[in-house]
């Protein structure tokens, strides 16, 4: 494995049912009542961005879901990185 580091002030939560806690995280951050949810078409096709938006709207947030973000280019992990 190629060593790497990630330095991020962000909170990352993974797992089943985590969409339900997003409104609590947003509230704890003290953010405004307007939320922008960004996605590409592929991720939007899973329904997760829509569920996220609905979860936030149910808690009184005004949400704009934009699902036209260009997807990331795929990476070929079978090749060695450039020198």
Beta strands, then each sheet from edge to edge (+ up, - down):
strand 1: 34-38
strand 2: 62-66
sheet 1: 1+ 2+
end
